[in-house]
Amino acid sequence: MTFDSTIRCSQNGLLPSVVCGDCIQVMRQMNDQGVDLVLTDPPYLVNYHDRSGRVVLNDADQTWLKPAFVEAYRVLRNDHFMISFYSWTHADKFLTAWREAGFRAIGHLVFRKQYCSKSRFLGYQHEQAYLLAKGRPKLPAHPIPDVVEMRYSGNQLHPTQKPVSALWPLIQAFTREGDLVLDPFCGSGSTGVAALLTGRNFLGIELDPKYHCVAQNRLARRISAQQSSPFPIRSPF
Ligand SMILES: C[S@@+](CC[C@H](N)C(=O)[O-])C[C@H]1O[C@@H](n2cnc3c(N)ncnc32)[C@H](O)[C@@H]1O
């Protein structure tokens, strides 16, 4: 059985699924080209720990970098997109891994924050991601700006939690309703919530059992909220 076949049909598509495990191993069990968009926020390789001692697994280790993106490339459909956050301090390593996997960088997104995550030589006030192509994807019908406002998520569910409001416009621009979005480093499931809010299907993979559980519960709550809503939710904000 492949992981593709574990994603079961619901009323009008697929149920979101979050798998607990190493994304390299999990993706190796997935079929080629079953995914319509990879949207992910991998470890930044900065050995992050917050004031309360929370850590991000694999943040001090880069052995996963190349094999993970080789698998992400394989499971992504031809002529489709990947969007990956990355740390500017290790931009060279991320770009090398993406290019060696076969991706082409076709855009760069800056997420502007109203606060500084750190102040040193500069007030560090943005996050960043690359838009990457497998093959030659069609131009989006409504291109979005490459500067996106990013409000503070509060980091209650995960130490590096991304706000859903910064993710759903990306999903809307680069997929169609019913498409399957994969986040191989899904943390608390923010990408999954954004996928559900925009009527897309979702597969998340998370190594840390604690955040796997958080993501599963979060998506279950989102599904029940949408099921009890009398109106289909399209644009969430
Ligand atoms: C930067 S965090 C993602 C946070 C997420 N965007 C959110 O909003 O909650 C990266 C996540 O990748 C997970 N991770 C690290 N290595 C992994 C691997 N090999 N397979 C799957 N998940 C992994 C970490 O446990 C962490 O939760």
The ligand as a Gaussian input file, in Angstrom:
#p B3LYP/6-31G(d) Opt

LIG

0 1
 C       10.028000      25.151000      10.756000
 S        9.077000      23.878000      11.444000
 C        7.517000      24.029000      10.595000
 C        6.523000      24.885000      11.335000
 C        5.215000      25.000000      10.603000
 N        5.351000      25.822000       9.423000
 C        4.111000      25.553000      11.487000
 O        3.497000      26.582000      11.127000
 O        3.844000      24.961000      12.528000
 C        9.772000      22.456000      10.701000
 C        9.196000      21.145000      11.203000
 O        9.809000      20.065000      10.494000
 C        9.896000      18.956000      11.367000
 N       10.923000      18.038000      10.823000
 C       12.255000      18.124000      10.922000
 N       12.839000      17.127000      10.220000
 C       11.838000      16.409000       9.661000
 C       11.792000      15.257000       8.826000
 N       12.921000      14.637000       8.409000
 N       10.595000      14.781000       8.443000
 C        9.449000      15.384000       8.842000
 N        9.427000      16.480000       9.642000
 C       10.608000      16.984000      10.041000
 C       10.236000      19.557000      12.714000
 O        9.879000      18.690000      13.772000
 C        9.422000      20.868000      12.676000
 O        8.177000      20.700000      13.332000

